[in-house]
Amino acid sequence: MSRLQHAVLALSFLLLVVTGFMLRYPRPGGGRHPFGEQQRFRRRGLLHRLAGVVLIAAGLWHMSYLLFTREGRHLFRDLLPAWRDVVDPWKVLR
């Protein structure tokens, strides 16, 4: 389940990045677009907003999984840093 959550988070973030650059820099190379430039720009904006909604929904889904399921709470506790994480690198360096 958490792999699916992370995949959705990663893909929606990448889509946000790509569409954000497409909105910020609509004409690569300074070329001129033929007719329909405004329609293309609207579609990019819609796709960008949709990816944002998906990212927020996936983030809420992930947080609710971590807070409200036994497996999620166990995973969260396992990922917290422990004292061993501080001591082990010094042992390796010696």
C-alpha positions as CSV (number, residue, x, y, z in Angstrom):
1,M,0.0,0.0,0.0
2,S,2.8,2.5,0.9
3,R,4.5,1.8,-2.4
4,L,1.4,2.8,-4.3
5,Q,1.1,6.0,-2.1
6,H,4.7,6.9,-2.8
7,A,4.3,6.2,-6.6
8,V,1.2,8.5,-6.7
9,L,3.1,11.2,-4.7
10,A,6.2,11.0,-6.9
11,L,4.3,11.0,-10.2
12,S,2.0,13.9,-9.3
13,F,5.0,15.9,-8.1
14,L,6.9,15.3,-11.4
15,L,3.8,16.2,-13.3
16,L,3.6,19.4,-11.3
17,V,7.2,20.2,-12.1
18,V,6.9,19.6,-15.8
19,T,3.6,21.5,-16.2
20,G,4.9,24.3,-14.0
21,F,7.9,24.8,-16.3
22,M,5.5,24.6,-19.3
23,L,3.4,27.4,-17.8
24,R,6.4,29.5,-16.8
25,Y,8.2,29.1,-20.2
26,P,5.4,28.5,-22.7
27,R,7.5,28.9,-25.8
28,P,10.9,27.1,-25.7
29,G,13.4,28.6,-28.1
30,G,11.3,31.8,-28.6
31,G,9.4,30.3,-31.5
32,R,5.9,31.4,-32.3
33,H,3.0,29.1,-31.8
34,P,0.3,28.9,-34.5
35,F,-3.4,29.4,-33.7
36,G,-4.7,27.9,-30.5
37,E,-2.0,29.0,-28.2
38,Q,-4.5,30.2,-25.5
39,Q,-6.3,26.8,-25.6
40,R,-3.0,25.0,-25.1
41,F,-2.1,27.3,-22.2
42,R,-5.5,26.6,-20.6
43,R,-5.0,22.8,-20.9
44,R,-1.6,23.1,-19.3
45,G,-3.0,25.1,-16.4
46,L,-5.8,22.6,-15.9
47,L,-3.4,19.7,-15.9
48,H,-1.2,21.6,-13.4
49,R,-4.1,22.2,-11.1
50,L,-5.3,18.6,-11.4
51,A,-1.8,17.3,-10.5
52,G,-1.8,19.7,-7.5
53,V,-5.1,18.2,-6.3
54,V,-3.8,14.7,-6.8
55,L,-0.6,15.6,-4.8
56,I,-2.7,17.0,-1.9
57,A,-5.1,14.1,-1.9
58,A,-2.2,11.6,-2.0
59,G,-0.4,13.4,0.8
60,L,-3.6,13.3,3.0
61,W,-4.1,9.6,2.1
62,H,-0.5,8.9,3.1
63,M,-0.7,10.9,6.4
64,S,-4.0,9.2,7.3
65,Y,-2.4,5.8,6.6
66,L,0.5,6.7,8.9
67,L,-1.8,8.0,11.7
68,F,-4.8,5.6,11.6
69,T,-3.5,2.2,10.7
70,R,-1.5,-0.2,12.8
71,E,1.0,-0.9,10.0
72,G,1.4,2.8,9.3
73,R,2.2,3.6,12.9
74,H,4.6,0.8,13.1
75,L,6.3,2.0,9.9
76,F,6.5,5.5,11.3
77,R,8.1,4.3,14.6
78,D,10.6,2.2,12.6
79,L,11.7,5.2,10.6
80,L,12.3,7.5,13.5
81,P,16.0,8.0,14.3
82,A,17.4,6.1,17.2
83,W,20.6,6.5,19.3
84,R,22.1,3.7,17.3
85,D,21.9,5.9,14.2
86,V,24.2,8.4,15.9
87,V,26.7,5.8,17.3
88,D,27.1,3.4,14.3
89,P,28.8,5.9,12.0
90,W,31.5,6.6,14.6
91,K,32.0,2.8,15.0
92,V,32.4,2.4,11.3
93,L,34.9,5.2,11.0
94,R,37.1,3.7,13.7
